[in-house]
Structures are given as structure tokens and as C-alpha cells.
């Protein structure tokens, strides 16, 4: 059996654990995680011009514009370490970005091979984000911005799952449980698609 390339997207509401699980799965498969959040935070930390713009947007609970986000992701996917596979985290977030990503990947003849949907109840997401705010002191994890981001997820991001479901590449994973249990669920779903380490 030919191994399926690991060109993955992990998706779920804020607080679903997608950053943690994405890093674990990418490590397991030996592919890079392409996290728009990490790229944005690195720019904020370094005080770049982009970082200052991003910080103002994030602090207000707003999202970075699609064209800027798509450009950053395309640049990252063209780097050598992503040639054999990648795991996207935080992109695409809406139907416009799905179109941008499709155009880029189809142009290379390399469509996504699986979408991992981490399913977590809304109250669990809020509880996790509140804990993270307390532990990490993140300015973007206050109650108002958490509610705003979850609403944006529900109205803009959740609908992209319908597009990927039609393509038959979505694996819905129960995102409640221990870190190891959730990782094992994801790995099993990917293995069923021929995506293994």
C-alpha cells in the first residue's frame, strides 16, 4: 500500500487543544506545523512592523486580514521542510482562505489529504482559555475577546468543514480526554487513511 502524504489541517474552536495536538501529530509524522498564530506571535515578540499591526488586531479580538494571512502561509509552505508534508493550524479560517489555499495547493498538484476536526463543547473551550490566560498572562485571553473569537469561529470557520466533508477528508475527533488519548485517536484516524510515521 502506498503511503498517503501528510498534508493536514487541524481545526477546532479556540481552546480545543489544536495547537498542542497539532504539534504532537506533526512531531509523530516528522512534518512541520504551520501555525499562523505562532508566526504572528513571533512578529509581535520581535516588534516588527507586521507585529505591531498584528498586536493591535489581536488585542482588539480581531483577526488578521485574509490576504496577509494567505501570503504568510504560502511563503511558509514553499520552504524546504514542508516539501514532504505539513500540518496547518489556524489556516484556513474562512471560505475565502479555503479558496486561496486550494488555488495554491492545486497549482502544485498537492491537495490536502486529511482534516482533523477537534470537537470540544463551548463551555470546555471557555474554561480552557480562562486557565491559559491565568497561566500565561495572555492579553488576548480575556472573557470578552474569548467570546468574540468563539463566535467568529462558529460563524466563519465551522462552515469550511462542510467543504472538506464533501471531499471526504474530515475526521471528527473527540477533543475531550487526556493529551495521550486524544493524540491516539488522531493517529488512528490518520492511519486509517494511510497516513503514518
N, C-alpha and C positions, 0 to 999 in steps of 0.2 A: 504494500500500500504506500502510495506517495504521501509524504508529509505535507500537510496544508501549511502555507506560510502564515506566520503570526502577524497579521495586520489588524490590530484590535482597537476597539473603542470601549472604554469603561464609562458607564453613565449611571447617574443616580442623583437624588437630591443632595444639597449641601448637608453634611453630617452623616451621609450614608456609609462613609469609610472608603470611598472610591480612591482617594489619594493613597491611603495605606495599602489597600488591596491591589491597586494598580502597580505600586512599587514592588510588592511581593510577587505578583504574577510576572512582571517584566523581568525580575531577577531570576525567577524559576526558568523562564524561557530564554534568558540571555539576550533580551532586546531592550532598547532604551524606552523609558517613559517620557512622553512628550506632554508635559503639563503646562498649559498656558498660565496657570496660577503661579507656578514656580518661576517661569520666565518673567512674568510681570513683577513678582516679589523681588527677584534678583535686581531688576532695574530700579525698583523703589529703594532697595537697600543701598545700591551704588549711587543713588541720587542723580541718575541720568535724566536728560530732558524727557524721555519717554516715561521714566519712573515717576517724575513729578506729576505728569498728566494722569498716569495710571493711579497714583496715590489719591489724587483729588476725586477721581471717579469711584474708586473702591471705598474711600471714607464716606462718600455720599450713598453707598449701597448700589451704585450704578455699575453697568457693565462696560467693558472696553469696546469701542466700535468694531463691527464685523470686518471691515476692510483691513484695519490694522491687525486684528487678531489673525485673520487668514494669511496675511503676509508673513507674520512671525512663524506660523505653523508650517507654511510651505518651505520657508528657509530652513527650519529645523529638520523637516523630513528629507531635505536634499543632502543632509550631512551623511558622511560615510557610515557611521554606526547604525543608521536607520535603514540601510540598504536591504538587510535580510529580515526586517520586521520592526514593528514598533507598537507601542500601546499609547493611544491618545487618551488624555484625561482633561476634561474641561472644554473640549472642542471636538465636533461642532456642537453649538449650544442652541441653534435655531435652524429653521428650514433654509434660510439664506446661506448659512455656513455649510449646510449639507451640500448645497449646490456647488459652492466653492471647492469643497473637499472632493466631491465627485469629479468635477472638471479636472482637478489636479491629478488625482489617482487614476482616473480613466485614461488620461493623457499618457500615463506611464504603463498602462495595462496592468495595474496593481490595485484592484478594488479591496475594500475592507473584507476580511474573511470571517469576523465574528464581532458581535456587540454584546458586552457583558452588562446586563441591567441589574444593578444592586437595588433591591426592593426593601425599603425601610419605612415604617409608619411615620407620619409627620411629627407626632409628639416625640418619637425617639430621636429624629433628626434634631429637633429643637433642644432636647436635653443634652445631646452630644455636643452641639455647638456652644451651648452655655458653659459646659465643662471645659471645652477647649479655650474659650475666652478667658476663663478664670486661670487656667494653667499657663497659657501662652501670652496673655495680655494683648490679644489681637484686637485692634481698634475696629475692625470690620465685623466683629462678632458680638455686637450689641443687639438687644432684643428687636429694635426697630429694623435694622438692616438685615437681620436673620429672616424676619417675617417677609420683608420685601424680596429677598433673594429666593425664598421658597415659593413665593407667588410667581415670580418670573420663571422659575424652573417649571412650575405646573402649567403655566400658560404658553411658554415659548419652547422649552426644551423637551418636555414629555412628548409633544406631538412628533418629534423627529423619530421616536421609537416606532411609530406606525409605518414610516418609510422603510425602516430597516426590517420590521416584521414582515412586510410584503416581500422582501428579498430573502426571507427565511434565515436570517443570520443572528437573530436576537436570542440570547439565553438569559432567562429571568432567574436571578439568584436571590435566595433569601439572605438579606444582609444583616440579620439579627443572629447573634451567637458569638462564640469565641473567634478570635482572629484566625486561628488554625482551621476551625470548622468551615468558616466562610471561604478561605483560600482553597481548601479541599473541594468544596462544592464547585468553585470556579474551574479549578484544574480538571475535575471530572467532566464538566460540560465541554471544555475545550478539547479534551482528549477524545470525546465522542465525535468531534468534528475533524479529528486527525491532527490537531494542534498540540504537540507535545515538546518537551525539552529535548 
